[in-house]
Amino acid sequence: MGVAGYHAQFSSLMLAIEMAKTDLHNQILAYHELLDVKLALDVEISTNRNLLEGDDLKFLEKSLQQLPIVSQAGTPPYLLPRLDTKARFHT
């Protein structure tokens, strides 16, 4: 193999390296995009977990305070429909 053969092989290898660099760059961009999505989902999961664990109790307390206390024929108050007279009778 002469100098021309080595030069052709060298050029071929340099082209392969450049193609590998371009591919690596594209993979890094895709990785960063996926990482951004993952981080956003982690924040959303954490927020939902906090709502379910902590704020759920506050919501339950508010809901229980708004339930009617008087029961009809032994029906527990939390099973009775809530009457909203303000919404039905506008003056």
Summary of the structure (lengths in Angstrom):
residues: 91
radius of gyration: 33.6
end to end distance: 102.2
largest distance: 104.9
contacts: 157
relative contact order: 0.05
helix: 78%
strand: 0%
